[in-house]
Amino acid sequence: MTPNESEAAHLLIAEDDPGMRDLLGHILREAGYRVTTAEDGQLALEAFRRERPALLVTDLNMPRMDGMELLRRVSAEAPGVPVIVLTAFGTVTGAVEAMRLGAVDFLAKPLPDPDHLRQVVARALADRAGGAATDTGPIYADPAFAQVLALVDAVAARDTTVLLTGESGVGKEVVARAVHDRSPRAEGVFVAINCAALPETLLESELFGHEKGAFTGATTAHPGLFEQAHGGSLLLDEVGEMQPSLQAKFLRVLETRRVVRLGSTQ
């Protein structure tokens, strides 16, 4: 989103907690948006009807009118306005119902990284402007998958390593891409490699890279996937298929966040 688009967008925040309401308003105003806040659902609905904002961010648990009822009324009166729901981590069932009612996204409390909040808002506004023609992420029918996305939302804002487990074919790479897309690293590259598809020596070179002359045939220096994915995300599919010796080197990378190319001491 360009700065001009950001400046023109008017957002409404419905949140009964004063500290959270002020924090949300501060983060989004700093991003250049015009922000109106309301301390409960009834006041938010009145503000919505009066000001017709471009986007609504609402908590679920509020006095007088809760976020679910607010979502129902806003969706009925202005179905084109995107609604982002705030939900406590332990109440993902509420998020499931909110998605059924038309919420475009939800954020798990406590509030994620400010950059992530801004990205979610910008994506929702961009989808609305483009008629939702852009990629909206995972498509699913089972409401239980919303619980998976709640976990995705909770971890995506954190600078940490994520382990995804599940049987073959359940969509681990889809979830990995969702983590990337919802994280502060979303503007970086997403790199994926199948660790079971390459022999150990080739996999080590692909992951860590090598210097010129590190082994026979290494005629030029080559940055590995760890380096290539810097600032983005790296998915190691079938990581358990790595040979134990390579797993030990991989563990060292996780512990130190440093990579040494083959044939280098730097």
Salt bridges, closest charged atoms under 4 A:
GLU15 OE1 - LYS109 NZ 3.05
GLU30 OE2 - HIS26 NE2 3.41
ASP40 OD2 - ARG64 NE 3.10
GLU51 OE1 - HIS10 NE2 3.24
GLU51 OE2 - ARG50 NH2 3.46
ASP59 OD2 - LYS109 NZ 3.17
GLU69 OE1 - ARG72 NH1 3.33
GLU69 OE2 - ARG73 NE 2.94
GLU77 OE2 - ARG49 NH2 2.64
GLU97 OE1 - ARG100 NH1 3.47
ASP105 OD2 - ARG123 NH2 3.13
ASP105 OD1 - ARG182 NH1 3.17
ASP115 OD1 - ARG118 NH2 2.58
ASP153 OD1 - HIS116 NE2 3.05
ASP153 OD1 - ARG182 NH1 3.64
ASP159 OD1 - ARG185 NH2 2.92
GLU173 OE2 - ARG177 NH2 3.46
GLU204 OE2 - LYS249 NZ 2.42
GLU211 OE2 - ARG261 NH1 3.73
GLU227 OE2 - ARG261 NE 2.69
